[in-house]
Amino acid sequence: MALRLEGPMAAGKLRTPFTIQVNSATTADTRGEPVETWTTYATGRAQIEQVRRGSREIEAAEQRVADQWWDVLTRFIEGVTPPMRILWGAHVGDIQSSVDPDSRRRRLHLLVLERQASGT
C-alpha cells in the first residue's frame, strides 16, 4: 500500500515517533578511525512503510548488506535534506530524498535507506 501524498493529511496515520538527526561533527578516535557525532534536528510522528528490500555483496569487506527502503510521510519540517538520518524504533536510516509533494509546506515525504550488515 502506497502512502497517500494528496488531499488532507490524516493525523491518525502518523503513529510512529521518529527523530531526525544531523551529523554535527566527525572526529578521529585513538586509532585514527572516524567517529561521527549526531545531533537531534527534529522529532515528530510519521506514517512509515517499507517500499522494497534487497541485498548486495560487498566483496572487499566480505559482508552481505541488506538494503531496506522506506517511505516516510510526516508534517512539513523545514531544512530536512540528505545526508541527515532518521531513527524510529530499532531502525536507523539515511535520508536519500526529501520532498514537499504539493509545495504547500504541509507535509514532507522522505525516501529512506536502511542498511544492515552481517558477516559471512
N, C-alpha and C positions, 0 to 999 in steps of 0.2 A: 504494500500500500504506500503510495507516494504522499509526501507532505503536501498539504493544501496551501499554495502560495498566494491565492487570490481571495478576495472577499474579507469579511471581518475575521479577526483572529479570535479563536475560541480559547479563552483563558483556561478552561477546564482541561485542555490537552497539554498545557505547559506544566507537566507533572514532575519532570526530572530536574533537581537542583544541580547547578554547574558553577564552575569557577573558570574564568578566562585569565590566563597568566601571560606576562611578557618577560622575556629574558632581559634582566636588568644588568647583568654583569657576567663575564666569563673570565675566570682566573685559572691559574695553574696550581695543582696540588704539589706535594713534596716530590713526586716523581716526574713532574712536568706535564702531567695529563690535564686536559682542560676540565674545569668544573663550572657548570652553569648555575647561576642563581636566578630563580624565577620569583617574580613579584605579582601579587594579585592585581589585575586590571579592572575586573568587573565580576559580579556574581548575579545570578538570576535563576529562572526556571525555563525549561525548554521542552519541546517535543523532539525526541531523538529516535531515529530509526536507522537500522543497518541497511545499507544500499547493496553492497556486494562484499564477497570475501574471496581472497586469492592468496597464493603463496609464491615465493620465488626463492631461488638459491643464491646465496652469496658465497662464491667459491673461495675467495681469499680467507674469509673468516670461518669457513666450513659450518655455516649456520643455515637453517631454514627459517625464513621470515614469513610470518602470516600477516598479510595485509587485510585490514578491515576498514571499509569505507562507511562513513556515517553521514546522514543528513541531519542537521540541527536547525530547528526553527525556533526563534525567540523574539522577544520585543527588541526594537532597534537599540543598538548601543553604538555610539559614535566612536570611530577610530579603531575598530577591530580589523586587523589585517594579518595575513601571513607575515612573519613566521611565529605568531602567537600560538599558544596551545590552549586546549580546553580539557578540564578534568570533570568527570562525573562518575559517581560510584567508584569502581575499581579501574576505570578507564582513563587513559591519558592519550589525547590525540592531537596531531599537528593540524592547525587550520590551513587548508590548501586554498580556499577561496571564501570571500565574504561579500555577499550581495544584498543590496536593498531592492527586493524584487519589483516593487512598484514605484520606487523613487519618492516615496512619501514619508520616509523615516518612521514608519510604524512597525516594521518587522525586519528581522535580519535572518538571512539564510546562509548557513555555513556548510561547506563541504570539508569533512574532517577525515584524516588518515591516521589510523592506529596501527602501529607495528608491534608484533610480539615475536621476539627471537627465541629460538630454542636450539641448543647444540645438538649435533648429530653424531 
